[in-house]
Amino acid sequence: MVRLPLTSAEVERGQRLGALLRRARGERSMLETALDARVSPETLRKIESGRVATPAFSTIAAIADVLGLSLDTVWAEISQPERGAGPSRSGQKARERLAS
């Protein structure tokens, strides 16, 4: 299977996801969090560092559950562009299509 390169938006979303999970984990150890979510500590480390920008849904769902995050919260956090950055062209076009 050939994997397509990630877009810059996917990479940024992965970085926001990692930052969210690190904040939510707080002082809790990465090992404890990973084991409770039934994922490897290496997988959690890669997600938190942004090296795995598009982890499997079930992986994120398990980690979010352990950290007490709703999937709605996760999606809201990772789907928003960085503060101060303008809307993306594709996002603007999508909003224009919905408005018409």
N, CA, C and O atoms as CSV, one atom per row, in Angstrom:
chain,resi,resn,atom,element,x,y,z
A,1,MET,N,N,0.844,-1.170,0.000
A,1,MET,CA,C,0.000,0.000,0.000
A,1,MET,C,C,0.892,1.237,0.000
A,1,MET,O,O,1.802,1.351,0.821
A,2,VAL,N,N,0.635,2.145,-0.906
A,2,VAL,CA,C,1.383,3.389,-0.994
A,2,VAL,C,C,0.642,4.450,-0.199
A,2,VAL,O,O,-0.560,4.655,-0.366
A,3,ARG,N,N,1.379,5.108,0.657
A,3,ARG,CA,C,0.768,6.148,1.478
A,3,ARG,C,C,1.093,7.506,0.866
A,3,ARG,O,O,2.255,7.820,0.609
A,4,LEU,N,N,0.060,8.304,0.638
A,4,LEU,CA,C,0.252,9.631,0.074
A,4,LEU,C,C,0.884,10.550,1.108
A,4,LEU,O,O,0.641,10.401,2.305
A,5,PRO,N,N,1.696,11.500,0.652
A,5,PRO,CA,C,2.275,12.464,1.602
A,5,PRO,C,C,1.167,13.272,2.283
A,5,PRO,O,O,0.124,13.550,1.692
A,6,LEU,N,N,1.418,13.633,3.517
A,6,LEU,CA,C,0.440,14.428,4.252
A,6,LEU,C,C,0.438,15.863,3.755
A,6,LEU,O,O,1.472,16.403,3.363
A,7,THR,N,N,-0.724,16.462,3.777
A,7,THR,CA,C,-0.827,17.875,3.429
A,7,THR,C,C,-0.353,18.697,4.626
A,7,THR,O,O,-0.252,18.183,5.740
A,8,SER,N,N,-0.070,19.953,4.394
A,8,SER,CA,C,0.354,20.808,5.505
A,8,SER,C,C,-0.769,20.932,6.537
A,8,SER,O,O,-0.498,21.042,7.732
A,9,ALA,N,N,-2.015,20.916,6.091
A,9,ALA,CA,C,-3.148,20.991,7.020
A,9,ALA,C,C,-3.202,19.748,7.904
A,9,ALA,O,O,-3.496,19.854,9.095
A,10,GLU,N,N,-2.924,18.579,7.344
A,10,GLU,CA,C,-2.915,17.349,8.139
A,10,GLU,C,C,-1.781,17.368,9.165
A,10,GLU,O,O,-1.960,16.946,10.307
A,11,VAL,N,N,-0.633,17.854,8.754
A,11,VAL,CA,C,0.504,17.948,9.676
A,11,VAL,C,C,0.176,18.900,10.827
A,11,VAL,O,O,0.439,18.586,11.988
A,12,GLU,N,N,-0.397,20.058,10.506
A,12,GLU,CA,C,-0.771,21.026,11.545
A,12,GLU,C,C,-1.828,20.450,12.482
A,12,GLU,O,O,-1.759,20.643,13.696
A,13,ARG,N,N,-2.798,19.746,11.920
A,13,ARG,CA,C,-3.842,19.128,12.743
A,13,ARG,C,C,-3.224,18.092,13.686
A,13,ARG,O,O,-3.618,17.997,14.849
A,14,GLY,N,N,-2.261,17.319,13.187
A,14,GLY,CA,C,-1.565,16.347,14.025
A,14,GLY,C,C,-0.798,17.011,15.154
A,14,GLY,O,O,-0.752,16.488,16.267
A,15,GLN,N,N,-0.197,18.158,14.875
A,15,GLN,CA,C,0.529,18.891,15.904
A,15,GLN,C,C,-0.431,19.428,16.966
A,15,GLN,O,O,-0.126,19.393,18.158
A,16,ARG,N,N,-1.598,19.926,16.527
A,16,ARG,CA,C,-2.595,20.407,17.493
A,16,ARG,C,C,-3.119,19.257,18.346
A,16,ARG,O,O,-3.349,19.423,19.544
A,17,LEU,N,N,-3.308,18.088,17.729
A,17,LEU,CA,C,-3.759,16.916,18.476
A,17,LEU,C,C,-2.729,16.550,19.545
A,17,LEU,O,O,-3.084,16.316,20.700
A,18,GLY,N,N,-1.469,16.501,19.160
A,18,GLY,CA,C,-0.421,16.169,20.117
A,18,GLY,C,C,-0.378,17.140,21.274
A,18,GLY,O,O,-0.251,16.730,22.428
A,19,ALA,N,N,-0.483,18.425,20.978
A,19,ALA,CA,C,-0.464,19.449,22.027
A,19,ALA,C,C,-1.660,19.287,22.968
A,19,ALA,O,O,-1.520,19.414,24.184
A,20,LEU,N,N,-2.827,19.009,22.404
A,20,LEU,CA,C,-4.030,18.803,23.216
A,20,LEU,C,C,-3.844,17.617,24.161
A,20,LEU,O,O,-4.154,17.713,25.348
A,21,LEU,N,N,-3.343,16.511,23.641
A,21,LEU,CA,C,-3.170,15.320,24.475
A,21,LEU,C,C,-2.133,15.549,25.566
A,21,LEU,O,O,-2.313,15.088,26.693
A,22,ARG,N,N,-1.058,16.251,25.250
A,22,ARG,CA,C,-0.047,16.562,26.280
A,22,ARG,C,C,-0.658,17.418,27.386
A,22,ARG,O,O,-0.436,17.164,28.570
A,23,ARG,N,N,-1.433,18.441,26.993
A,23,ARG,CA,C,-2.075,19.300,28.003
A,23,ARG,C,C,-3.046,18.495,28.857
A,23,ARG,O,O,-3.066,18.634,30.081
A,24,ALA,N,N,-3.851,17.654,28.213
A,24,ALA,CA,C,-4.859,16.878,28.942
A,24,ALA,C,C,-4.201,15.853,29.868
A,24,ALA,O,O,-4.729,15.547,30.937
A,25,ARG,N,N,-3.056,15.329,29.457
A,25,ARG,CA,C,-2.350,14.339,30.273
A,25,ARG,C,C,-1.764,14.979,31.521
A,25,ARG,O,O,-1.669,14.332,32.563
A,26,GLY,N,N,-1.373,16.238,31.424
A,26,GLY,CA,C,-0.832,16.955,32.574
A,26,GLY,C,C,0.356,16.248,33.185
A,26,GLY,O,O,1.328,15.943,32.494
A,27,GLU,N,N,0.282,15.988,34.479
A,27,GLU,CA,C,1.372,15.344,35.214
A,27,GLU,C,C,1.323,13.818,35.121
A,27,GLU,O,O,2.245,13.134,35.564
A,28,ARG,N,N,0.269,13.305,34.558
A,28,ARG,CA,C,0.135,11.844,34.428
A,28,ARG,C,C,1.235,11.325,33.506
A,28,ARG,O,O,1.548,11.968,32.505
A,29,SER,N,N,1.811,10.203,33.816
A,29,SER,CA,C,2.909,9.692,33.002
A,29,SER,C,C,2.405,9.189,31.648
A,29,SER,O,O,1.274,8.725,31.506
A,30,MET,N,N,3.284,9.301,30.676
A,30,MET,CA,C,2.969,8.809,29.345
A,30,MET,C,C,2.741,7.295,29.391
A,30,MET,O,O,1.832,6.780,28.740
A,31,LEU,N,N,3.561,6.594,30.156
A,31,LEU,CA,C,3.442,5.140,30.265
A,31,LEU,C,C,2.085,4.747,30.831
A,31,LEU,O,O,1.405,3.882,30.278
A,32,GLU,N,N,1.693,5.376,31.924
A,32,GLU,CA,C,0.410,5.067,32.557
A,32,GLU,C,C,-0.751,5.346,31.591
A,32,GLU,O,O,-1.672,4.540,31.459
A,33,THR,N,N,-0.688,6.484,30.930
A,33,THR,CA,C,-1.750,6.861,29.991
A,33,THR,C,C,-1.838,5.863,28.848
A,33,THR,O,O,-2.929,5.414,28.494
A,34,ALA,N,N,-0.702,5.516,28.273
A,34,ALA,CA,C,-0.678,4.579,27.150
A,34,ALA,C,C,-1.223,3.212,27.567
A,34,ALA,O,O,-2.050,2.630,26.866
A,35,LEU,N,N,-0.762,2.711,28.695
A,35,LEU,CA,C,-1.223,1.393,29.142
A,35,LEU,C,C,-2.720,1.391,29.424
A,35,LEU,O,O,-3.418,0.439,29.076
A,36,ASP,N,N,-3.215,2.458,30.056
A,36,ASP,CA,C,-4.654,2.541,30.333
A,36,ASP,C,C,-5.468,2.593,29.048
A,36,ASP,O,O,-6.586,2.081,28.997
A,37,ALA,N,N,-4.906,3.217,27.998
A,37,ALA,CA,C,-5.600,3.316,26.710
A,37,ALA,C,C,-5.355,2.095,25.827
A,37,ALA,O,O,-5.927,1.976,24.744
A,38,ARG,N,N,-4.505,1.195,26.298
A,38,ARG,CA,C,-4.156,-0.022,25.556
A,38,ARG,C,C,-3.481,0.286,24.217
A,38,ARG,O,O,-3.740,-0.359,23.201
A,39,VAL,N,N,-2.607,1.296,24.254
A,39,VAL,CA,C,-1.749,1.601,23.108
A,39,VAL,C,C,-0.307,1.565,23.621
A,39,VAL,O,O,-0.064,1.669,24.823
A,40,SER,N,N,0.623,1.421,22.715
A,40,SER,CA,C,2.016,1.378,23.151
A,40,SER,C,C,2.467,2.788,23.551
A,40,SER,O,O,2.004,3.781,22.989
A,41,PRO,N,N,3.370,2.861,24.522
A,41,PRO,CA,C,3.915,4.170,24.879
A,41,PRO,C,C,4.572,4.853,23.680
A,41,PRO,O,O,4.526,6.077,23.562
A,42,GLU,N,N,5.177,4.076,22.799
A,42,GLU,CA,C,5.804,4.643,21.599
A,42,GLU,C,C,4.754,5.285,20.694
A,42,GLU,O,O,4.996,6.349,20.124
A,43,THR,N,N,3.603,4.651,20.559
A,43,THR,CA,C,2.523,5.224,19.747
A,43,THR,C,C,2.067,6.547,20.349
A,43,THR,O,O,1.914,7.535,19.631
A,44,LEU,N,N,1.851,6.572,21.650
A,44,LEU,CA,C,1.422,7.804,22.301
A,44,LEU,C,C,2.485,8.889,22.151
A,44,LEU,O,O,2.154,10.045,21.892
A,45,ARG,N,N,3.751,8.530,22.309
A,45,ARG,CA,C,4.838,9.497,22.157
A,45,ARG,C,C,4.846,10.078,20.750
A,45,ARG,O,O,5.018,11.285,20.579
A,46,LYS,N,N,4.662,9.236,19.748
A,46,LYS,CA,C,4.656,9.715,18.362
A,46,LYS,C,C,3.459,10.625,18.087
A,46,LYS,O,O,3.588,11.623,17.378
A,47,ILE,N,N,2.313,10.288,18.637
A,47,ILE,CA,C,1.127,11.135,18.444
A,47,ILE,C,C,1.335,12.478,19.142
A,47,ILE,O,O,1.068,13.531,18.562
A,48,GLU,N,N,1.811,12.440,20.383
A,48,GLU,CA,C,2.012,13.680,21.129
A,48,GLU,C,C,3.065,14.579,20.496
A,48,GLU,O,O,2.989,15.802,20.611
A,49,SER,N,N,4.041,13.983,19.835
A,49,SER,CA,C,5.099,14.784,19.209
A,49,SER,C,C,4.720,15.229,17.804
A,49,SER,O,O,5.450,15.999,17.179
A,50,GLY,N,N,3.583,14.751,17.302
A,50,GLY,CA,C,3.150,15.120,15.959
A,50,GLY,C,C,3.752,14.265,14.862
A,50,GLY,O,O,3.519,14.526,13.682
A,51,ARG,N,N,4.523,13.246,15.225
A,51,ARG,CA,C,5.134,12.373,14.207
A,51,ARG,C,C,4.107,11.472,13.544
A,51,ARG,O,O,4.308,11.046,12.406
A,52,VAL,N,N,3.016,11.174,14.227
A,52,VAL,CA,C,1.902,10.437,13.621
A,52,VAL,C,C,0.757,11.434,13.542
A,52,VAL,O,O,0.012,11.637,14.501
A,53,ALA,N,N,0.640,12.045,12.378
A,53,ALA,CA,C,-0.336,13.129,12.228
A,53,ALA,C,C,-1.757,12.623,12.007
A,53,ALA,O,O,-2.719,13.351,12.254
A,54,THR,N,N,-1.896,11.390,11.547
A,54,THR,CA,C,-3.232,10.854,11.273
A,54,THR,C,C,-3.400,9.484,11.939
A,54,THR,O,O,-3.493,8.468,11.251
A,55,PRO,N,N,-3.438,9.454,13.273
A,55,PRO,CA,C,-3.607,8.172,13.964
A,55,PRO,C,C,-4.994,7.600,13.730
A,55,PRO,O,O,-5.921,8.310,13.338
A,56,ALA,N,N,-5.115,6.314,13.975
A,56,ALA,CA,C,-6.400,5.629,13.804
A,56,ALA,C,C,-7.439,6.206,14.770
A,56,ALA,O,O,-7.123,6.595,15.894
A,57,PHE,N,N,-8.671,6.248,14.301
A,57,PHE,CA,C,-9.767,6.763,15.118
A,57,PHE,C,C,-9.855,6.028,16.450
A,57,PHE,O,O,-10.005,6.657,17.497
A,58,SER,N,N,-9.764,4.700,16.417
A,58,SER,CA,C,-9.892,3.925,17.655
A,58,SER,C,C,-8.783,4.260,18.647
A,58,SER,O,O,-9.000,4.219,19.857
A,59,THR,N,N,-7.611,4.587,18.148
A,59,THR,CA,C,-6.503,4.965,19.017
A,59,THR,C,C,-6.812,6.289,19.713
A,59,THR,O,O,-6.649,6.416,20.927
A,60,ILE,N,N,-7.257,7.263,18.939
A,60,ILE,CA,C,-7.590,8.565,19.521
A,60,ILE,C,C,-8.771,8.439,20.475
A,60,ILE,O,O,-8.782,9.066,21.535
A,61,ALA,N,N,-9.753,7.643,20.112
A,61,ALA,CA,C,-10.918,7.460,20.988
A,61,ALA,C,C,-10.494,6.862,22.324
A,61,ALA,O,O,-10.976,7.289,23.373
A,62,ALA,N,N,-9.600,5.883,22.296
A,62,ALA,CA,C,-9.147,5.244,23.535
A,62,ALA,C,C,-8.351,6.213,24.405
A,62,ALA,O,O,-8.551,6.273,25.619
A,63,ILE,N,N,-7.450,6.972,23.782
A,63,ILE,CA,C,-6.642,7.935,24.544
A,63,ILE,C,C,-7.534,9.041,25.112
A,63,ILE,O,O,-7.392,9.428,26.272
A,64,ALA,N,N,-8.445,9.541,24.293
A,64,ALA,CA,C,-9.353,10.599,24.749
A,64,ALA,C,C,-10.185,10.114,25.932
A,64,ALA,O,O,-10.388,10.857,26.892
A,65,ASP,N,N,-10.659,8.895,25.872
A,65,ASP,CA,C,-11.464,8.330,26.962
A,65,ASP,C,C,-10.660,8.284,28.262
A,65,ASP,O,O,-11.159,8.668,29.320
A,66,VAL,N,N,-9.437,7.822,28.178
A,66,VAL,CA,C,-8.582,7.734,29.364
A,66,VAL,C,C,-8.316,9.126,29.948
A,66,VAL,O,O,-8.233,9.291,31.165
A,67,LEU,N,N,-8.186,10.112,29.074
A,67,LEU,CA,C,-7.889,11.473,29.534
A,67,LEU,C,C,-9.140,12.276,29.879
A,67,LEU,O,O,-9.042,13.429,30.299
A,68,GLY,N,N,-10.320,11.668,29.702
A,68,GLY,CA,C,-11.563,12.361,30.032
A,68,GLY,C,C,-11.954,13.418,29.016
A,68,GLY,O,O,-12.663,14.369,29.344
A,69,LEU,N,N,-11.493,13.255,27.785
A,69,LEU,CA,C,-11.844,14.192,26.712
A,69,LEU,C,C,-12.950,13.601,25.851
A,69,LEU,O,O,-12.908,12.420,25.505
A,70,SER,N,N,-13.931,14.412,25.507
A,70,SER,CA,C,-14.939,13.942,24.565
A,70,SER,C,C,-14.362,14.053,23.160
A,70,SER,O,O,-13.484,14.879,22.910
A,71,LEU,N,N,-14.846,13.237,22.258
A,71,LEU,CA,C,-14.386,13.317,20.875
A,71,LEU,C,C,-14.804,14.637,20.238
A,71,LEU,O,O,-14.120,15.138,19.346
A,72,ASP,N,N,-15.922,15.203,20.690
A,72,ASP,CA,C,-16.325,16.529,20.204
A,72,ASP,C,C,-15.287,17.573,20.581
A,72,ASP,O,O,-14.947,18.438,19.774
A,73,THR,N,N,-14.785,17.491,21.806
A,73,THR,CA,C,-13.755,18.427,22.256
A,73,THR,C,C,-12.485,18.265,21.443
A,73,THR,O,O,-11.881,19.248,21.015
A,74,VAL,N,N,-12.085,17.019,21.233
A,74,VAL,CA,C,-10.870,16.755,20.441
A,74,VAL,C,C,-11.034,17.334,19.051
A,74,VAL,O,O,-10.153,18.046,18.568
A,75,TRP,N,N,-12.153,17.039,18.400
A,75,TRP,CA,C,-12.350,17.528,17.030
A,75,TRP,C,C,-12.377,19.056,16.973
A,75,TRP,O,O,-11.777,19.661,16.085
A,76,ALA,N,N,-13.072,19.671,17.921
A,76,ALA,CA,C,-13.154,21.134,17.934
A,76,ALA,C,C,-11.767,21.750,18.072
A,76,ALA,O,O,-11.463,22.760,17.437
A,77,GLU,N,N,-10.940,21.147,18.893
A,77,GLU,CA,C,-9.589,21.667,19.127
A,77,GLU,C,C,-8.685,21.477,17.909
A,77,GLU,O,O,-7.966,22.396,17.518
A,78,ILE,N,N,-8.721,20.311,17.322
A,78,ILE,CA,C,-7.757,20.045,16.245
A,78,ILE,C,C,-8.192,20.568,14.893
A,78,ILE,O,O,-7.361,20.732,14.001
A,79,SER,N,N,-9.470,20.832,14.723
A,79,SER,CA,C,-9.935,21.275,13.403
A,79,SER,C,C,-9.861,22.784,13.235
A,79,SER,O,O,-10.091,23.295,12.139
A,80,GLN,N,N,-9.546,23.502,14.304
A,80,GLN,CA,C,-9.447,24.960,14.223
A,80,GLN,C,C,-8.027,25.371,13.864
A,80,GLN,O,O,-7.074,24.854,14.446
A,81,PRO,N,N,-7.866,26.290,12.917
A,81,PRO,CA,C,-6.521,26.780,12.618
A,81,PRO,C,C,-5.969,27.540,13.817
A,81,PRO,O,O,-6.714,27.996,14.684
A,82,GLU,N,N,-4.648,27.663,13.843
A,82,GLU,CA,C,-4.006,28.396,14.934
A,82,GLU,C,C,-4.626,29.778,15.055
A,82,GLU,O,O,-4.998,30.390,14.053
A,83,ARG,N,N,-4.737,30.264,16.282
A,83,ARG,CA,C,-5.250,31.608,16.486
A,83,ARG,C,C,-4.344,32.596,15.779
A,83,ARG,O,O,-3.121,32.461,15.800
A,84,GLY,N,N,-4.951,33.581,15.157
A,84,GLY,CA,C,-4.175,34.576,14.431
A,84,GLY,C,C,-4.005,34.216,12.967
A,84,GLY,O,O,-3.726,35.085,12.141
A,85,ALA,N,N,-4.172,32.942,12.640
A,85,ALA,CA,C,-4.066,32.546,11.239
A,85,ALA,C,C,-5.428,32.738,10.599
A,85,ALA,O,O,-6.453,32.455,11.219
A,86,GLY,N,N,-5.447,33.200,9.406
A,86,GLY,CA,C,-6.705,33.409,8.701
A,86,GLY,C,C,-7.295,32.090,8.266
A,86,GLY,O,O,-6.620,31.063,8.330
A,87,PRO,N,N,-8.536,32.094,7.825
A,87,PRO,CA,C,-9.145,30.854,7.360
A,87,PRO,C,C,-8.443,30.364,6.108
A,87,PRO,O,O,-7.976,31.154,5.288
A,88,SER,N,N,-8.377,29.053,5.975
A,88,SER,CA,C,-7.749,28.492,4.783
A,88,SER,C,C,-8.643,28.738,3.578
A,88,SER,O,O,-9.850,28.937,3.713
A,89,ARG,N,N,-8.037,28.723,2.406
A,89,ARG,CA,C,-8.813,28.937,1.189
A,89,ARG,C,C,-9.868,27.854,1.031
A,89,ARG,O,O,-11.005,28.147,0.658
A,90,SER,N,N,-9.504,26.596,1.312
A,90,SER,CA,C,-10.479,25.524,1.156
A,90,SER,C,C,-11.606,25.664,2.171
A,90,SER,O,O,-12.763,25.389,1.852
A,91,GLY,N,N,-11.281,26.091,3.397
A,91,GLY,CA,C,-12.314,26.303,4.404
A,91,GLY,C,C,-13.233,27.437,4.021
A,91,GLY,O,O,-14.446,27.355,4.214
A,92,GLN,N,N,-12.656,28.507,3.473
A,92,GLN,CA,C,-13.457,29.644,3.023
A,92,GLN,C,C,-14.381,29.222,1.894
A,92,GLN,O,O,-15.556,29.589,1.887
A,93,LYS,N,N,-13.863,28.451,0.930
A,93,LYS,CA,C,-14.686,27.988,-0.194
A,93,LYS,C,C,-15.822,27.098,0.296
A,93,LYS,O,O,-16.948,27.194,-0.192
A,94,ALA,N,N,-15.524,26.229,1.265
A,94,ALA,CA,C,-16.572,25.351,1.799
A,94,ALA,C,C,-17.673,26.172,2.456
A,94,ALA,O,O,-18.855,25.878,2.276
A,95,ARG,N,N,-17.300,27.198,3.215
A,95,ARG,CA,C,-18.319,28.044,3.859
A,95,ARG,C,C,-19.132,28.785,2.814
A,95,ARG,O,O,-20.341,28.953,2.974
A,96,GLU,N,N,-18.479,29.235,1.735
A,96,GLU,CA,C,-19.205,29.926,0.674
A,96,GLU,C,C,-20.199,28.985,0.007
A,96,GLU,O,O,-21.313,29.402,-0.312
A,97,ARG,N,N,-19.825,27.718,-0.213
A,97,ARG,CA,C,-20.746,26.743,-0.826
A,97,ARG,C,C,-21.941,26.501,0.077
A,97,ARG,O,O,-23.073,26.400,-0.396
A,98,LEU,N,N,-21.691,26.406,1.388
A,98,LEU,CA,C,-22.783,26.166,2.327
A,98,LEU,C,C,-23.730,27.346,2.399
A,98,LEU,O,O,-24.934,27.170,2.587
A,99,ALA,N,N,-23.193,28.552,2.249
A,99,ALA,CA,C,-24.011,29.750,2.360
A,99,ALA,C,C,-24.878,29.969,1.117
A,99,ALA,O,O,-25.893,30.662,1.183
A,100,SER,N,N,-24.488,29.387,0.005
A,100,SER,CA,C,-25.250,29.638,-1.233
A,100,SER,C,C,-26.363,28.643,-1.445
A,100,SER,O,O,-27.085,28.727,-2.439
